Amino acid sequence: MQNIIKKLDLEEYLETLQNLFARQKSIILEGDINIHHKLISQISNYDLKQLPKVENLDSALMYLKKQGDLKLYEIYEFVKIINYFLYLKRFDFSDKLGEWNDKIIIPDEIKTLSDAFDDTIPQERGQTANIKEGYDEDLDRVNKNLYDIKGQIKQSLYATINSKKLQLYLVDHQVHLVHGEQAILVRAGFNHYLKAKVVDRSSAGFFYVIPHNVSQHKQRQSDLINLKEEIFYRLCKQYSSILGKHLMFLSFINKEFDRFDHYLSRVYFAKSDDKNFILPNPKVKEQKLIDFKHPALHNAKPINIDFTKSVIMITGVNAGGKTMLLKSILSAVFMSKYLIPYHCDEEQTKIGSYKDIQAVLDDPQSVKNDISTFAGRMLEFSKLFKKSNAIVGVDEIELGTDSDEAASLFKVIIEQLMAKNIKIIITTHHKRLAALMAENSDVELIAALYDEANRKPTYEFMQGTIGQSYAFETASRYGIPLNVVKMAKAVYGDDKNRLNELIERSSVLEREYRQKIKDLDEQIEQNKKLNKALKEQKETVDNEVLEEKNILQKQYQDAIDEAKKAIKTTQSKEAHQLLNLANKKVKDIKVQKHQEPLDLKVGDRVKYRNNKGVLKSIKGKKAYIETDDGIKLQVPLSELKKSGNMPKVKQISKHDIKVTIAKPKSGHVKLDLHGQRAEEAIANLDKFISDSLIAGFDEILVYHGIGTGKLSYAVKVFLEQHPSVKSFEDALTGQGGFGAKVIKL
């Protein structure tokens, strides 16, 4: 699988999709592709939150199967999955998605277990998960005592610092974090006034010490931490026992989590850049790519190609995009097979269903295996005879042997593979092979085009013709002397050169024909726009006539009412008859208003009832819009109207602007810059100092190493210029010596 992905240049694109997964897995989505596609389509109608990042739980399930006890963070991984499915239960899904969601029945005992954990604070692998306060009395008591001791330690340290007897020996009035311990910095002779434990020594000869009264608190703190671990061990046994009872359910929901992960990640991936899902159809007769862009190309020209026939033979100019066209066709088939969205015209693109996808693109020559280029190619072709219902791409089919012999051989090989229901896309410079295959009605010829005026490839393609290689022109473009190119042309021969000219003349005529078709299409488009404008004018006139009719109708009714009053007094039979005749004539007057379908496209401003927004996509008779309030709606396409008015933007005053600085989630007092370039190291050091200041650290340690001295010098210059650095000095021998700096902020 990875081999075909690499050959088709899809590694980076699929890595982006895999980064959306809640946990790492293959991009392969096994099972009925039609059911998968239906569920993905339904999920895309809901605004669901992303799945939490979860570890692989195969080992945890194995431990439970053997009646082992899990660690608390492993139990919490199951809880994260359970909590997400409980979140999905809040939605009233319909159709297949609703059926799937209803099948997941979470046992009450598992629900109770999930309530024990506090998921408001995310945990990293190996960390102890958070148990909610009030769930276990012993744990709550230990946590309260730990909190109290932390305050007592801080209070004792500051009481010691503020002691009058110790003032002469204090270097500063700050609490330092040394080897993970809170300490104070004192001069020699401190032991006359303070009983303390020395934990380190500064480069200036001062001592980092922990007072004995603080050490007593530390010992008590250590005892409480050990007690907390015992409580966690008890809870782990209790929770593991509960999970073990529901092992089959956990295995099931673990697989369903991966399945939903595939679905939701693909939905997010498609929405991120307006990509489309193209469902492969085994019964489709016509196969084509419309407006396809290969993910590996930036600012690529969209590809429009019909590959319905069994053999697609791509010829033409060197470096003209032949190989990329081959990769594009195979990539589209591959991504459709595994329901990976990509850029194309969703309505017009048609892809068949293939059991196997093969790419013969590289030079198989190997000294180790004593195999030649041509022999390696024959070995790869021999494997194809064992396959059926496959699509194969072969780049430079003539590689490694005599062209005339190869043309005859490959003609027969290709025809035999066609008989086994194998579609083949080929790039070649063999005009003889192309000419031989052109006789077959199930072979499509495609030529890569060349711009003779600018002497460069156009990266465009034309179906139905053989392309010229332009080897001489390409050689000249890449610096081969003109006299060498002229001599080569003479050796090549006038007859073959004239044949190439004839081929190119045919291509020119074909291009002129295509241009005329393009011009006609543009005229048709102009006529459509004109017709649309006329329809709009007609609608306006219809509305005006309708308004006039309503006015006349009201005036007429007023006159009738007056006439009725007059008739009541005269009681004339003839007057009644005339009045009924007038009413009949009014009813016969009809103004029919024609409602023509609107010509809408993605990106248009539209109005749906009282909501205005932007049209995001059109699928059949349904449209997806995003309102100006940020709400995504699925609405009938027929009920949309065009709206040219942009939403009003609220003016923001300077009083509305607030700037907040978030404290970093993780604070460290050490930074290792080993192996980094000077520019990269300085950028990381700058961020580290900023984070340390926000975290409240007043002293940090940075390792830069000795090496050539360039990194050390760059760090020194940067620290001298940094406004938040009070001072810095080389670290002690045990802390890195000359290869590290102690920085005071």
C-alpha positions in Angstrom: 0.0 0.0 0.0 2.7 2.5 1.0 4.6 1.7 -2.2 1.7 2.7 -4.5 1.1 5.8 -2.4 4.8 6.8 -2.8 4.8 6.1 -6.5 1.7 8.3 -7.1 3.2 11.2 -5.0 0.3 11.1 -2.5 2.4 10.7 0.7 2.1 14.3 1.9 -1.6 14.6 1.0 -2.6 11.4 2.8 -0.4 12.3 5.8 -2.5 15.5 6.2 -5.6 13.2 6.4 -3.9 10.8 8.9 -3.0 13.8 11.1 -6.8 14.3 11.6 -7.2 10.8 13.0 -7.8 10.4 16.7 -5.2 7.7 16.7 -2.8 6.5 14.0 -4.1 3.9 11.6 -4.0 2.9 7.9 -6.1 5.1 5.6 -7.8 1.9 4.3 -11.5 1.8 5.1 -12.6 -1.8 4.9 -16.2 -3.0 4.3 -19.0 -2.0 2.0 -17.9 1.3 0.3 -21.5 2.2 -0.5 -22.6 2.1 3.2 -19.5 4.0 4.2 -20.3 6.7 1.6 -23.9 7.0 2.8 -22.8 7.4 6.4 -20.1 10.0 5.5 -22.7 12.0 3.5 -25.1 12.0 6.5 -22.4 12.9 9.0 -21.4 15.9 6.8 -24.9 17.4 7.6 -24.0 17.7 11.3 -21.6 20.0 13.0 -19.9 17.4 15.3 -16.8 18.1 17.5 -13.6 16.3 16.7 -12.8 13.0 18.4 -10.4 13.1 21.3 -6.8 11.8 20.8 -6.8 8.2 22.0 -3.9 5.7 22.4 -4.0 2.2 20.8 -5.8 0.0 23.2 -5.0 -3.5 21.8 -2.5 -4.2 24.6 -5.0 -2.9 27.3 -7.7 -5.2 25.9 -5.2 -8.1 26.1 -4.4 -7.3 29.8 -8.1 -7.3 30.6 -8.6 -10.6 28.8 -5.9 -12.1 31.1 -7.6 -10.5 34.1 -4.8 -8.0 34.6 -5.1 -4.5 36.1 -4.7 -1.4 33.9 -3.0 1.8 34.9 -5.3 4.8 35.5 -4.3 6.6 32.3 -5.1 3.4 30.3 -8.6 3.2 31.9 -9.1 6.9 31.1 -8.4 6.1 27.4 -11.5 3.9 27.4 -13.4 6.6 29.2 -12.6 9.2 26.5 -14.1 6.8 23.9 -17.2 6.2 26.1 -17.7 9.9 26.7 -17.7 10.6 22.9 -20.3 8.0 22.2 -22.4 9.4 25.0 -22.0 12.8 23.3 -23.3 11.2 20.0 -26.4 9.9 21.8 -27.6 13.5 22.2 -28.2 13.8 18.5 -31.3 12.7 16.7 -29.7 11.1 13.7 -31.8 9.7 10.9 -31.5 6.9 8.3 -28.4 4.7 8.4 -26.5 7.0 10.8 -29.4 6.8 13.3 -29.5 3.0 13.0 -25.8 2.7 13.6 -25.9 5.0 16.6 -28.9 3.1 18.1 -26.9 -0.2 18.0 -24.3 1.2 20.4 -25.8 0.5 23.8 -23.5 1.5 26.7 -23.9 -0.5 29.9 -24.9 1.5 33.0 -21.9 0.2 34.9 -19.6 1.7 32.2 -21.5 5.0 32.3 -21.0 5.2 36.1 -17.3 4.5 35.6 -16.9 7.3 33.1 -18.5 9.7 35.6 -15.6 9.2 38.0 -13.1 11.0 35.7 -12.6 14.7 35.2 -12.1 15.2 31.5 -11.8 19.0 31.7 -8.0 18.7 32.0 -6.4 16.8 29.1 -3.8 14.2 30.1 -0.7 13.1 28.2 0.4 9.5 27.9 1.7 8.1 31.2 0.2 10.9 33.4 -2.3 10.0 36.2 -5.8 10.8 35.1 -7.9 13.2 37.2 -10.6 11.7 39.5 -13.5 14.0 40.2 -13.6 15.6 43.7 -16.2 13.9 45.9 -15.9 10.5 44.1 -13.5 9.0 46.7 -13.3 10.3 50.2 -9.7 9.0 50.9 -8.4 10.6 47.7 -10.1 13.9 48.5 -8.6 13.9 52.0 -5.1 13.2 50.6 -5.4 15.9 48.0 -6.5 18.5 50.6 -3.5 17.6 52.8 -1.2 17.9 49.9 -2.6 21.3 49.1 -2.2 22.4 52.7 1.4 21.2 52.9 2.3 23.0 49.7 1.1 26.2 51.3 3.1 25.4 54.5 6.3 24.8 52.6 5.9 28.2 50.8 5.1 29.9 54.1 8.1 28.3 55.8 10.5 29.4 53.0 9.4 33.0 53.1 9.5 33.1 56.9 13.1 31.9 56.8 13.9 34.5 54.1 12.5 37.3 56.2 14.3 36.1 59.4 16.5 39.0 60.7 19.3 36.8 61.8 19.7 35.4 58.3 19.7 38.7 56.4 23.5 39.0 56.3 23.8 35.6 54.7 21.0 35.8 52.1 22.2 36.4 48.5 18.7 37.4 47.4 15.1 37.1 48.7 13.8 34.7 46.1 12.8 31.0 46.2 14.8 29.1 43.6 13.8 25.8 41.9 16.9 23.6 42.0 16.7 19.9 40.9 13.0 20.1 41.3 13.3 21.4 44.9 12.4 24.8 46.3 15.5 26.3 47.8 17.1 29.6 49.0 20.5 31.0 48.1 22.9 31.8 51.0 26.5 32.7 51.6 29.1 30.6 53.5 28.6 30.7 57.3 24.8 30.4 57.1 25.0 27.2 59.3 25.6 29.4 62.4 22.0 30.7 62.1 20.2 28.1 60.0 20.0 24.3 60.0 19.6 23.3 56.3 20.4 20.8 53.7 22.7 21.9 50.8 21.3 20.7 47.5 23.6 22.6 45.1 26.3 25.4 44.7 26.2 28.4 42.4 29.0 29.4 40.1 29.8 32.3 42.4 30.3 30.0 45.4 27.0 30.5 47.1 24.8 27.6 48.4 21.3 26.5 47.5 19.8 25.1 50.7 16.6 23.7 52.0 15.8 24.6 55.7 15.2 21.6 58.0 11.7 22.8 58.9 10.9 22.7 55.1 12.4 19.2 54.8 10.0 18.0 57.5 7.1 19.2 55.4 8.7 17.6 52.3 8.9 14.3 54.0 5.2 14.5 55.0 4.4 15.5 51.4 6.3 12.4 50.1 4.3 10.2 52.5 1.1 11.6 51.2 2.1 11.1 47.6 2.8 7.4 48.4 -0.6 7.1 50.0 -2.2 8.7 47.0 -0.5 6.1 44.8 -1.9 3.3 47.0 -5.4 4.8 46.6 -4.9 4.9 42.8 -3.8 1.3 42.8 -7.0 0.4 44.7 -9.1 2.3 42.2 -7.3 0.7 39.2 -8.1 -2.8 40.5 -11.8 -1.7 41.0 -12.1 -0.1 37.6 -10.3 -2.9 35.8 -12.6 -5.4 37.3 -15.6 -3.4 35.9 -14.0 -3.2 32.5 -13.2 -6.9 32.5 -16.9 -7.8 32.9 -17.7 -5.9 29.6 -14.7 -7.0 27.6 -16.7 -7.9 24.5 -18.4 -4.5 24.5 -15.1 -2.7 24.9 -13.7 -4.6 21.9 -16.7 -3.7 19.9 -16.8 0.0 20.8 -13.0 0.3 20.2 -13.5 -0.9 16.6 -16.5 1.4 16.1 -14.5 4.3 17.4 -11.9 3.7 14.6 -14.7 3.4 12.1 -16.3 6.7 13.1 -12.8 8.2 13.2 -12.4 7.3 9.5 -15.7 8.9 8.7 -15.4 12.2 10.7 -11.7 12.8 9.7 -12.7 12.4 6.0 -15.6 14.9 6.5 -13.3 17.5 8.1 -10.7 16.8 5.4 -13.2 17.4 2.6 -14.6 20.6 4.2 -11.2 22.1 4.8 -10.7 22.9 1.1 -14.0 22.1 -0.6 -12.9 18.6 -1.8 -15.4 16.1 -3.2 -16.1 12.4 -2.6 -16.3 10.4 -5.9 -17.9 7.0 -5.3 -16.5 4.4 -7.7 -19.1 2.6 -9.8 -18.4 -0.8 -11.2 -21.3 -0.4 -13.7 -20.2 3.0 -15.1 -19.4 2.9 -18.8 -18.0 6.4 -19.3 -14.9 7.2 -17.1 -13.5 10.7 -17.0 -11.7 13.2 -14.9 -13.0 16.8 -15.0 -11.2 19.7 -13.4 -8.9 17.3 -11.4 -5.9 18.7 -9.6 -3.2 16.3 -8.4 -2.5 17.1 -4.7 1.3 17.1 -5.2 1.1 20.0 -7.7 0.8 23.7 -6.6 -1.2 26.0 -8.9 -1.7 23.1 -11.3 -3.7 23.3 -14.5 -7.0 21.3 -14.0 -7.1 18.1 -16.0 -10.0 17.1 -18.2 -9.5 13.7 -19.6 -11.7 10.8 -20.8 -10.2 7.4 -20.0 -13.2 5.2 -20.8 -11.3 3.0 -23.3 -9.3 0.0 -22.2 -5.9 1.5 -23.2 -4.9 5.1 -22.8 -1.7 5.9 -24.8 -0.1 9.2 -23.9 2.6 10.5 -26.3 4.1 13.9 -27.0 6.7 16.4 -25.9 9.4 15.6 -23.3 8.7 17.1 -19.8 5.2 17.9 -21.0 3.3 16.3 -18.1 2.8 12.8 -19.5 3.9 11.0 -16.4 1.9 13.4 -14.2 -1.3 12.7 -16.3 -0.7 9.0 -15.8 -0.3 9.5 -12.0 -3.4 11.7 -11.9 -5.6 9.1 -13.4 -4.3 6.4 -11.0 -4.4 8.8 -8.0 -8.1 9.6 -8.7 -8.9 5.9 -9.0 -7.0 5.1 -5.8 -8.6 7.9 -3.7 -12.1 7.0 -5.0 -11.5 3.4 -4.0 -10.7 4.3 -0.4 -13.2 7.2 -0.2 -10.6 10.0 0.1 -11.9 13.3 -1.1 -10.0 15.3 -3.7 -10.4 18.4 -6.0 -12.5 17.8 -9.1 -15.9 18.5 -10.7 -18.2 16.3 -8.5 -21.1 16.2 -11.1 -19.1 15.3 -14.2 -16.2 13.1 -12.9 -16.9 9.4 -13.3 -14.6 6.7 -11.8 -14.9 2.9 -12.3 -14.3 0.3 -9.5 -11.1 -1.7 -9.7 -9.9 -4.6 -7.5 -6.3 -3.8 -8.0 -4.2 -0.7 -8.8 -0.6 -1.1 -10.2 2.0 1.5 -11.1 5.0 0.5 -13.2 6.9 3.7 -13.0 10.5 3.1 -11.9 13.6 1.7 -13.5 13.7 -1.9 -12.0 17.4 -2.4 -12.8 19.3 -4.0 -9.9 23.0 -5.0 -9.7 22.2 -6.9 -6.5 19.7 -9.1 -8.3 21.6 -9.2 -11.6 18.6 -7.9 -13.5 18.5 -5.5 -16.4 15.9 -2.7 -17.0 14.1 -4.6 -19.7 14.2 -7.9 -17.7 12.8 -6.1 -14.7 10.0 -4.7 -16.7 9.1 -8.1 -18.2 9.1 -9.5 -14.6 6.5 -6.8 -13.6 4.4 -7.5 -16.7 4.4 -11.2 -16.1 2.7 -10.6 -12.7 -0.1 -8.7 -14.4 -1.2 -11.8 -16.3 -2.3 -13.3 -12.9 -4.7 -10.3 -12.3 -8.1 -9.2 -13.5 -10.3 -6.2 -13.0 -7.2 -4.0 -12.5 -5.9 -0.7 -13.7 -2.2 -0.4 -14.5 -0.1 2.6 -15.3 3.2 2.1 -17.2 5.6 5.0 -17.6 8.0 4.9 -20.6 6.9 1.5 -21.8 9.7 1.2 -24.3 12.4 1.5 -21.5 15.5 -0.7 -21.9 15.3 -2.4 -25.3 15.1 -2.1 -29.1 12.1 0.1 -30.1 11.0 -1.9 -33.1 11.1 -5.3 -31.3 9.4 -3.7 -28.3 6.6 -2.3 -30.3 5.6 -5.7 -31.6 6.0 -7.4 -28.2 4.1 -4.8 -26.3 1.3 -4.7 -28.8 0.6 -8.3 -28.2 1.1 -8.0 -24.4 -1.3 -5.1 -24.2 -4.0 -6.8 -26.2 -3.8 -10.0 -24.0 -4.1 -7.9 -20.9 -7.1 -6.1 -22.4 -8.8 -9.5 -22.8 -8.3 -10.0 -19.0 -10.4 -6.9 -18.2 -7.3 -4.8 -17.3 -7.2 -1.1 -18.1 -3.8 0.2 -19.0 -2.5 3.8 -19.1 0.8 4.1 -21.0 3.3 6.9 -21.7 5.6 6.3 -24.6 7.7 7.9 -27.3 7.2 4.8 -29.6 5.5 6.2 -32.6 5.4 2.7 -34.1 3.7 1.2 -31.1 1.3 4.1 -31.0 0.5 3.6 -34.7 0.0 -0.2 -34.2 -2.3 0.4 -31.3 -4.2 3.2 -33.0 -5.9 0.6 -35.2 -7.7 -0.8 -32.1 -11.0 1.0 -31.5 -10.6 0.4 -27.7 -7.4 2.5 -27.6 -7.4 6.2 -26.8 -4.5 8.3 -28.1 -3.6 11.4 -26.1 -0.9 14.0 -27.0 1.0 16.3 -24.7 1.0 19.7 -26.4 4.0 22.0 -27.2 4.0 25.8 -27.7 6.3 26.3 -30.7 6.2 30.1 -30.5 7.5 30.1 -26.9 9.4 26.8 -27.3 8.1 25.2 -24.2 5.4 22.6 -23.2 1.9 23.8 -22.4 1.0 21.0 -19.9 -2.2 20.6 -21.8 -3.5 17.5 -23.6 -5.4 16.6 -26.7 -7.2 13.3 -27.3 -7.4 11.5 -30.5 -3.9 12.2 -31.9 -0.2 11.1 -31.6 2.2 13.8 -30.2 5.6 14.7 -31.3 8.5 14.3 -28.8 10.3 17.5 -29.7 13.6 16.0 -28.6 15.7 18.4 -30.6 13.8 21.5 -29.3 14.0 20.2 -25.7 17.8 19.6 -26.1 18.2 23.1 -27.4 16.1 24.6 -24.6 18.3 22.9 -22.0 21.6 24.2 -23.4 22.8 21.8 -26.1 24.7 23.9 -28.8 22.6 24.7 -31.9 25.2 23.2 -34.3 25.0 19.9 -32.4 21.2 19.9 -32.7 21.4 20.6 -36.4 23.9 17.8 -37.0 21.6 15.4 -35.0 18.6 16.5 -37.2 20.6 15.6 -40.3 21.5 12.2 -38.9 17.8 11.6 -38.0 16.8 12.1 -41.7 14.5 14.2 -43.7 11.8 11.5 -44.1 11.4 11.0 -40.4 11.5 14.7 -39.8 8.7 15.2 -42.4 6.7 12.5 -40.6 7.0 14.5 -37.4 6.0 17.6 -39.1 3.0 15.8 -40.6 2.0 14.6 -37.1 2.4 18.1 -35.7 0.4 19.6 -38.6 -2.4 17.2 -37.7 -2.1 18.3 -34.1 -2.3 22.0 -35.1 -5.5 21.3 -37.1 -6.9 19.5 -34.1 -6.0 22.4 -31.8 -7.7 24.9 -34.2 -10.8 22.7 -34.2 -10.8 22.5 -30.4 -10.3 26.3 -30.2 -13.3 26.8 -32.5 -15.4 24.6 -30.2 -14.2 26.6 -27.2 -15.2 29.9 -28.9 -18.6 28.4 -29.7 -19.0 27.3 -26.0 -18.1 30.9 -25.0 -20.8 32.2 -27.3 -23.3 29.7 -25.9 -22.4 30.9 -22.4 -22.9 34.5 -23.5 -26.3 33.6 -24.9 -27.2 31.9 -21.6 -26.3 35.1 -19.7 -28.4 37.2 -22.2 -31.3 34.8 -21.9 -31.0 35.0 -18.1 -31.1 38.8 -18.3 -34.2 38.7 -20.5 -35.9 36.3 -18.1 -35.2 38.7 -15.2 -36.6 41.6 -17.2 -39.7 39.4 -18.0 -40.1 38.7 -14.3 -39.9 42.4 -13.5 -42.6 43.2 -16.2 -44.8 40.3 -14.8 -44.5 41.8 -11.4 -45.4 45.3 -12.6 -48.4 43.9 -14.6 -49.5 42.0 -11.5 -49.3 45.2 -9.4 -51.3 47.1 -12.0 -53.9 44.4 -12.1 -54.3 44.4 -8.3 -54.8 48.2 -8.4 -57.4 47.9 -11.2 -59.0 45.0 -9.3 -59.4 47.2 -6.2 -60.7 50.1 -8.2 -63.2 47.8 -10.0 -64.3 46.3 -6.7 -65.0 49.7 -5.2 -67.1 50.6 -8.3 -69.0 47.3 -8.0 -69.7 47.9 -4.4 -71.1 51.4 -5.2 -73.2 49.8 -8.1 -74.6 47.2 -5.8 -75.8 49.9 -3.4 -77.5 51.7 -6.3 -79.1 48.4 -7.6 -80.6 47.7 -4.2 -82.6 50.9 -4.5 -83.8 50.3 -8.1 -84.1 46.4 -8.1 -83.5 46.3 -11.9 -83.2 42.8 -13.4 -81.2 44.1 -16.3 -78.7 45.9 -14.0 -78.1 42.6 -12.1 -77.3 40.8 -15.4 -74.8 43.5 -16.5 -73.2 43.3 -13.0 -72.8 39.5 -13.3 -71.3 39.8 -16.8 -68.8 42.3 -15.6 -67.7 40.0 -12.8 -67.2 37.1 -15.2 -65.0 39.2 -17.5 -62.8 40.2 -14.6 -62.3 36.5 -13.6 -61.3 35.7 -17.1 -58.4 38.2 -16.9 -55.3 36.3 -15.8 -51.6 37.4 -15.6 -49.4 34.3 -15.4 -46.1 34.8 -13.6 -43.3 32.4 -14.8 -40.8 31.3 -12.2 -37.6 30.4 -14.0 -34.8 28.4 -12.3 -31.9 30.5 -11.0 -28.4 30.0 -12.3 -26.5 29.6 -9.0 -22.9 28.5 -8.4 -20.8 27.9 -5.4 -19.7 31.2 -3.8 -22.8 33.2 -4.7 -24.6 35.3 -2.1 -28.0 33.8 -1.7 -31.2 34.3 0.4 -33.2 31.5 2.0 -36.4 32.9 3.6 -35.2 35.4 6.2 -31.6 34.1 6.1 -28.8 35.5 3.9 -25.4 33.8 3.4 -23.0 32.1 0.9 -23.7 29.1 -1.2 -21.1 26.4 -0.1 -22.0 23.5 -2.3 -24.8 22.0 -4.5 -25.7 18.3 -4.4 -28.6 17.4 -6.7 -31.7 19.3 -5.6 -30.1 20.2 -2.3 -27.9 23.2 -1.4 -25.6 23.8 1.5 -25.3 27.4 2.7 -23.5 29.2 5.5 -25.5 32.1 6.9 -24.0 35.5 7.9 -24.4 34.3 11.5 -22.1 31.3 10.8 -24.9 28.7 10.8 -24.6 25.9 8.2 -27.9 24.9 6.6 -29.1 22.2 4.1 -32.0 23.7 2.1 -33.9 22.9 -1.2 -32.1 24.5 -4.1 -35.4 25.7 -5.6 -36.1 27.9 -2.6 -32.9 29.9 -2.9 -32.8 33.5 -4.3 -29.8 35.6 -5.2 -28.7 38.2 -2.8 -26.1 40.8 -3.7 -26.0 42.5 -0.4 -22.9 41.8 1.8 -23.6 41.6 5.6 -23.0 44.8 7.6 -19.8 44.7 9.6 -20.1 45.9 13.2 -17.7 48.7 13.9 -15.4 47.8 16.8 -14.3 50.6 19.1 -11.0 50.6 20.9 -13.0 50.0 24.2 -14.2 46.6 22.8 -10.7 45.4 22.2 -9.2 43.2 25.0 -5.8 41.6 25.0 -5.1 38.6 27.2 -2.0 36.6 27.7 -2.5 33.0 28.5 -0.2 31.3 30.9 1.6 28.4 29.2 0.2 24.9 29.9 3.6 23.5 30.6 6.5 25.3 32.3 10.1 24.1 32.3 13.3 25.6 33.7 15.6 23.8 31.3 16.1 24.1 27.5 18.3 22.0 25.4 19.6 23.6 22.1 22.1 20.8 21.2 22.2 20.1 17.4 20.2 23.2 16.4 21.3 25.9 13.9 22.0 29.3 15.4 18.8 30.9 13.9 16.6 28.1 15.0 18.2 28.0 18.5 17.8 31.7 19.1 14.1 31.6 18.1 13.5 28.7 20.5 15.4 30.5 23.2 13.4 33.7 22.8 10.1 31.7 23.1 11.4 29.8 26.1 12.3 33.0 27.9 8.9 34.5 27.2 7.1 31.3 28.5 9.3 31.3 31.6 8.5 34.9 32.4 4.8 34.2 32.1 5.1 31.0 34.2 6.8 33.1 36.9 10.4 31.6 36.8 13.2 33.9 37.7 16.0 31.6 36.9 16.4 29.1 34.0 19.1 26.8 32.6 19.9 26.6 28.9 22.2 23.9 27.4 24.0 24.9 24.2 27.1 22.7 24.2 30.7 23.6 23.4 31.3 22.3 19.8 32.7 24.9 17.4 31.6 27.7 19.7 29.2 29.3 17.1 26.0 28.3 19.0 27.6 29.3 22.3 28.6 32.7 20.9 25.1 33.3 19.3 23.4 32.5 22.7 25.7 34.9 24.5 25.1 37.8 22.1 21.4 37.2 22.3 21.3 37.2 26.1 23.3 40.4 26.3 20.7 42.2 24.2 17.6 40.7 25.7 15.7 43.3 27.8 14.3 40.7 30.3 17.6 39.0 31.1 19.1 40.4 34.3 22.3 38.4 34.1 23.8 35.1 33.0 26.8 32.9 33.7 28.3 29.5 32.9 26.7 26.6 34.8 28.3 24.5 37.4 30.3 21.4 36.3 27.4 19.1 37.3 24.9 21.2 35.3 26.8 21.4 32.0 29.8 23.7 32.8 30.9 25.8 29.9 28.3 24.1 27.7 25.3 25.7 29.6 24.1 29.1 30.9 22.3 29.9 34.1 20.0 32.9 33.2 18.4 35.2 35.7 15.2 36.9 34.6 
